[in-house]
Amino acid sequence: MRTAVTTPTSGIPNILSIAGSDPSGGAGIQADIKSISANGGYAMAVVTALTAQNTRGVTGVHTPPAEFLLQQLDAVAEDVSISAVKIGMLGSADMARCVARWLDDVRPPVVVLDPVMVATSGARLLDDDAVRAVIDVARRASLVTPNIAELAVLIGAEPATSWAEALAQGSALAAQLGTRVLVKGGHLPGERCPDALISPQGGPEGALILDGRRVATVNTHGTGCSLSSAIASRYAATADWPTAVREAKSWLEGALEAADLLDVGAGRGPVHHFHSAVDPRMHQRFTDFAWRDTTAVRNEILALPFVAGLTEGTLPADDFAYYLQQDALYLREYSGVLARAAALAPSEDEQLFWLSAATSCLQTEAELHRTWLAREAGKRFGEGEAGPVTRAYCDHLAAAAGRGSYAELVAAALPCFWLYATVGDYVQEQVGDGVPSGSHPYADWIATYADPGFAAATARAQQIADDAHRRASSAERNAMLTAFRWSTTYERDFFDAPRVHGAGRHRPADLQEDAVLA
């Protein structure tokens, strides 16, 4: 072994990219350097191939001798503490075998392989001997991140045409290699872009599914390079694969959203790696763009049968009782989340706000639940077990609280305030002022929506989120938007839970954090 690879004492991980060069800057080591830097690492690069390319395609490739590749690798390893290695284009069997031998000799703690094998056009970039050599490198990796076409080449199959088929192929590859595989759904049809983190022993059923939105842009050059180097950087910082993939995926989504701000080339342009630093939305209020970002889910909430039934007074009593039971159980845990926010709050004023909100969960709101359940449904407050949506929502909030980021926790907690108030405003508007007291079965409940104190608390929570966003780091800002999206999604499913799970009904579902929700 040539050198011992250790973690740098500065706390900033040193990430080595081993990949080809893209002179237009959108992919390869150029994209890796930007991605690593944007995700908190110090970027280093060893070149495996020189390409002549731009946003419209590759016109030439020059591969230096494998001996020179090894000289580059040794020069870095003999002097720098390497926290993680990202491997991209290897180009030939000789280059792949050289990298494999170096990995055996140096043994870096983390290796992420993006197996560049297939061009966007679908053309194979490597011959069979080179593919076998890349597979040999993959066995040494901590994580392999193929796209759909590359996944097929690695297992010797036709490209998957469905998400279920892609999961099966990813599971087969993970078992074959004995390492983790990230299955990426971006090349499959559909409105969503899910990814799946699969362990060698997990199989398709044990995959961690991370949902994602399909961003409407043609500027996607270098997404695979950028994602894999971002994951390597975030894992070196967090030492947790689900967290690293989640954070990198959220960052890449933002880079795709901001890609059209760039004007690079006439073909498929690059993503905007430094979107958090210059993206105009970062100079807006968090609540403005988070609200716009979740418009579709919010509209789905207002169209739910539960909301219609609550408005019209036709909601079955058993469904409402199930909702109240689940809400009571949720509020108990939510109060703990708000208390955690108080502990993390940077000012006494914000500490007092969150503590007051936590108290309200256990007193004011809970009292109405208790009274209605006992009077109308003959049930005890909090009776029963948390349903799958309630459990998943609480687990999501607990995870946000456990990560220790005040900004992320505030964003995760905000939809419970804001969407409750939004549904209340909608129901009040639909019911109007002409409903006599007592003639509507849920009149008492609807009246709580008009509470001026809750409206003021919602406005204060929004202001705190905006203030936290201004103070937050780039990674925290991405985490805030992700947390807000998930809480909004869980709020939708919570309002729909009485129809799906209440009154003896049940549908099989895996509503754990990062699952693709219906």
N, C-alpha and C positions, 0 to 999 in steps of 0.2 A: 504494500500500500504506500502510495507516494506521500500522502499527507493526511492529517486528521482534519475533518471538516467540522467546524463548530459554529454555534450561533454567535453572531457579532454582539459585543457588549453594549452597543449603542441603542439597541432596541429596534433599529431599522434593518429589516432583513436584506441580505445581499442575494439577488436573484440572477442566475445565469441563464441566458437564452442561447440555445444551440440551434441555429436555423439558417435559412437562406436569406439573402438580401433582396429587398424590393426598393429600387431607386426612386419610385414614386411615393414611397413612404407609407403606403396603406396596409401592407402585410409584412410577413417575415420579421426579421430582427428589428426593423424600424417600428413596426406596430408593437412588438414585444416591449421595446424600450419605453414607448409611450404608456403602454398598459401597466407595466410594472411601476413606473413613476407615478401614474395616476392613482395606483392602489397602495401607495405607501412604501414601496421597496426601492432599493438602489439597484439599477439595472446594469448588467454586464452582458456582452454578446460575443459569441464565437461563431464565425461564418462557415457554413458548410457548402454554400454555393453562391455564386454571383449570377443574378438574373438580369436580363434586359426586359423590363416590363413596365406597363403603366395601367391605368384604369380600364383599358380596353383589351389587355391580354399580354401574354408572354411571347417574346420574339427570339429569345436566346438564353442559354444557361451555360455557365462555365463552372466546372467543379475543380477546386484546387486539389492537390495530392492529399491523400489521407494522412501522410506523414506531417504535413503542415497543419492539418486539423488537430492532430494530437499535440503538436507543439503549442498551438493556441490554448488548448484545454489545460495542458500542464502549466503554462505560464500563469493562468488564472488561479488554478488550484494550489500552486506552490506558494501563493502570496496572500490570497483572499479567503476569508471564512465564508463558505457558501451555505446559505440557508436553504435554498431550493434550486432545482434545475428544471427549466422548461425546454422540451425538445420539439422542434418543428420539422421542417423539410430536411431530409437526410440525403436524398438525391440518388444514391447508389448503394449497392450491397457493401462495397468497401468502406464507405463512410459510416454506414450503420454498424458494421462490425467493429470499426475503430471506436465509435461511441460506446458500444457495449463493453469492450475491453476496458475503456477508461472508467465507466461506471463501476465495474467490478473492482478496479484498482483503488478508486477514490471513495466510493460508496457515499455519495451525498445523501442527506437525510430524507429529502423529498424529491421525487422525479415525476413530472407531469408530461406525458407524451401526447402531442397532437399529431397523429400519423398522417402527414400530408402525402396522399397517394393518388387522388383523383381530382382532375381539374373541374372547374365550374361547368364546363361543357360536357362533362362525363367521361372524358378521355383519361385512360390510365397513365400515370406519370412514372410508374416504376415497373420493371420487369419482375418475373416470378422470383428470381433469385433475390432481388432487392426486397420484395415483399416478405420473404422468409426471414431476411436479416432484420427488417423492421419489427416483425413479430417477436424475434429474439430480444430486441431492445424492449419491447412492450412487457415481456416477462419480468423485466427489472424495474418497471415503473411502479409508482404508487397509485397513479391514476392515468387512464387512457381516455382521450376525448375525441373519438371519431365522429364524423358526420355520417349521414345515412349511407352514402355510397361507400365510404371507407370502412364502415362497419361490415358491409356485405363482403368487401374484399378480404377483410381480416378473418372471416369465418368461412369463406368460400361459398357464398350464397348470392342469390339475386337481391338487389336492394329492396328493403322493406317498403311496403305501400300503405301500411297502417301503423298506428301507435302500438297496438298489441303485438304486431309482428316485430317491430323495432325493439320492444322490451324483451321479447323472446330471444332475439339475436344478441342483444346486449348481455343477457344473462348467460347465454352460451359462451360468449367471448370471455366474460369475467371468470367463469368456471375453467375455461381452457387456459387462460393466462395465469390464474391464481392472483388476480389483482382487481382493483376497482375499475369500473367502466362508467363513464358518463354518456348516456344515450341522449342525443340532441334531436328535438323534434322540429327544428326550424325548416328543414327541407321537406317535411310532410305537409299535405294540404290541411287547411282548417284555420279558424280564426285565432286559435290559441297556439302558443309555442311552448309546450311542456318539455322539460328535461327530466331525466331519471338517473339518480346515483345508485349504482348496483354493486353490491359486494360479491365476492366469489361464492359465498355460501347462501346468499339471500334469495336468489331466484327472482322471477318477475313479481311474485307476491311480496317480497321483502324490499322492493325498490322504494327509495325515497323520491316521491314525485314532486317536482318544483314547477308550479304553473308559471306561465308567462304570457304576455300580450304580444301579438304580432304587430310590429311597428311598420307603418306604411311609409317605406322609403326604398329607393333602389340603391342607395349608398350603403352597401353591406360588405365592401371589399375588406378582407382581413378580420372578419368576425371570429373565425375559429382560432386564429393566432392570438387575437386580443383576449378572448375568453380564457383560453388555457393559461396564458401568462398571468392574467388577473387571478385565477384560482390558485396558482402557485404562490403568488404574492400574499393573498389573503390567508392561505393555509399556513405559510411561514409566520404570519402575525397572530393567528388564532388557534392553531393546532387542532382544528376541528373541521372535518370535511364538509358536513352539511352547512355549517356557517360559512365556510370559505366559498362553496359553490353558490349559496344563496346571495352572498354579498357581491360576488363577481357577476352573477347573472343580473342582479339589480343594476349594477354599474353599467354593464353592457347595454341594458335596455335604455338607460339614459343616454349612452353614447350613440345609439341608433336614433333615438328621438331627436337628438341635436345634429345628426349627420348632415341634414339639408342646410344647416347654417354655413357649411364649408362649400367652397367652389374649387374642387380639385378634379380636373380631367373631364373628358367627354363621355366616359363609360360609367361603370359602377364605382362610385367614389368611396372613400374610406369613412369609417365611423369617426365620431368626434371624441377622441380619447380624453380630452381635458374639458369635457362639457360642464363639469361641476364648477370649474373655475370661471368660465365665461358664459355659460348658458344663461340667457336672459331670465329664465324662470327662477334662477337662484337670487335674482334681485327683486322678485315678486314676493308677496306674502305666501308662506307655505299653505295657508288655508285656501288661498285663491286657486292655486294649481292643483292641490290635492282634491278640492271639491270638483273641479272640472274633470280631473282624471277618473273620478268614480261616478260620473253622471249616469252611465248605463246601469250600474248596479243599483243606484238610488232609484232610478225609474222602475226597475224590477221590483223593488220593495213596495213602492206605492201601488203597483199593479197586482200585488199578491191577494189571494182570496181572503186571507186573514184580515188585511186592512179593509177590504171591501165589506166583509162581514161585520167588523167592528164599527165601521161607519154607518152601515144600514141597520145595525141591531140584529142581524140575522146570524151572527156567529154562534155556533153551537156552544152551550155552556160548558160542556166537557172540554172542548178545544180551548176555551178561554181559561178554564181551570188548569189545564196542562201548561199553558203559556205562563200563568202566574206561578205555578209550582217551580217550573224551570227558571223563571226570572228570580224567584226568591233564592234558589240555590246559587244562581249566577251572582246575585248581588252580594252574597256572603263572601265569595272569593274576590269579586271586583273591589270590595271595600279594602281587602288586603293589598290589592294592586295599587289603589290610590294611596294607601298608607306608605307603600314603598316609594311612590312618587314624592310624597312629602319628605321622606328620608333623603332622597337624592336632590331635592329642590335647592337651587343656589341662593334663594333669599327667604327671609322670614315670612314675607307676604305670600309667596307661593307655597311655602310649607303649610301655612294656616289655611290656604284655600283647599289644598288636597286633603288635609285632615278634616275640614268641615264637610267636604264631599263624601269622604269615607264614613263619617258619622251619619250623614243623610241616608246613605245606603242601608245602614243598620237600623235606623230609627224611622224617619219620615216615610220613605218608600216602603220599607218592610211592613210598617203598620197597615198600610192600605192593602197589601197582599194578604196579610193575616186576617184582616177584617172581612174582606170579600170571600176568601176561601172558606172561612168558618161559616159565614152567613149564607152564601149562595150555593156552595158546593159541598158543604159539610166535611171539609178536609182541613187537616192541620197544616199550618204554615211550614213550608219546607219539606213536607212529607214526600217520600219517594227518592229515587236515585236520579242523578243527572243524566239526561239523555245524551246521545252521541254528539249533537251540535253543541249543547251546553258544555260538555266535557272538552270538545275540541277548541271552542272559543276561550275557555278558561286556561287551557294549556298554552294557547297562543299568547295570551296576556302574561302568564307566568314566565314563559320563555323570554318575552321582551323585558320583564322585570329582572330576570336572572342575568341578563347580559350587562346590566349595570349602566346603560346609557339613558340618561334622563330624557334626552330629546326623543329617542325611539319610544320610550315608555309613554311619554305624553302623547305622541302620535297614535300609539296603539289604543290608548284610553279615550281619545277624543271622539271617535264615532259613536260611542255609547251615549254621550251627551247630545251630540249634534243630530244624529239620526232619530233619536227619540223625540227631540224637539221638532224635527222636520215632519215626522209622521203625525205628531200632534197638531202642527199647523195645518197639515193637509186634511186630517180628519175634522178638525174644527171648521175649516172652510167648507167641507162637503156637508157636514151636519147643519151648520148655520146656527143662528141664535133662536130659531123658532121651535126647537125641540123642548117641550115642557119637562120640567124636572120630574124624574121618575117614570116618564113614558118610554124612555130609551133604556134598555137593560144595562147598558154600559155608560150611562150618563155620568156617574161618579168618577169612573175611570177617565173618561174623556176630559172631564173638567180639570184633571190634574195637569193636562198638557198646557193649559193656559196659565199655569203658575208663573208669575213674574220673577220669582226667585230662581226658578230653574232656568228661565230664559237668560237671566243675568249670569248664572253660573256657566251656562254654555258659552256665552260671549267671553267670559273670563278665561275659560279653557282654550278657546280659539286664540286669544291674545297670547297666552303662555306658550302655545305651540309655535306661533310666529316668532316670539322672542327666542325660544329654544333653537329654532331653525337658523336664525341669524348667528347664533353663537356656535353652531354645530360644525364639525369637520365635514369634508366631502363624503366620507364613508357613512357618517351618521345621517347626513341629509338623505342619502340613498336609502338607508335603513328606515328613516322616518316615513318615506313615501310607501315603502313595502309594507311596513307595519300598519299604516292607515288603510291601504288597500285590503289587507287580510281582515282587519277588524270590520271594515265595511261589508266584505263578503260574508263574514260570520253573522253580522247583524241581519243581513238578508235571510240567511238560512235559519236564524233564530226565530224570526217572524213567521217563517214557513214551517217550522218544526211541528206545530200542532196538527197541521194537515198531514204531514208525512209520518210523524212518530206518535202523535197523541191519540188518545182514546183507543188504545190497543193496536193502532196501525204501526207498521214497521217496514222500512226498506233497508236492505243491506247497503251499508256505505262505509267508506273509510275516510272519516272526516278528521284525520290527524293534521297537524300543521304541515303545510306545503303539499297536501294532497290536492288533486284537481277536483274542485268542488262542482257539484251539479248546478 
